[in-house]
Amino acid sequence: RMSEFTLGKGLDEKSTLGPLINAKQVATVTELVSDAVSRGATVAIGGVAPGGPGNFYPATVLTDVPLDARILKEEVFGPVAPIAGFDTE
């Protein structure tokens, strides 16, 4: 379902996912996703800011996120769903 989101301005009727608060937040989300990928996570969908005007970041799903990834320890404030496995309850 994450792949069904449409990036766009909040007042655009076709938009289902609006912009982040500012360019700094786009950079932060990009850093967190990059950190997870560098540690072994896989990008299932999304994962790259589209560029151009606006502070947009696509709906993103990360799988196999290692437990030491920053994205599991810091608040993301972006449309990213990190999925990590575990051995205990």
Secondary structure, DSSP 8 states (H G I E B T S, - for coil): -GGG--B--TT-TT-SB---S-HHHHHHHHHHHHHHHHTT-EEEE--S---SSS-----EEEES--TT-GGGTS---SSEEE----S--
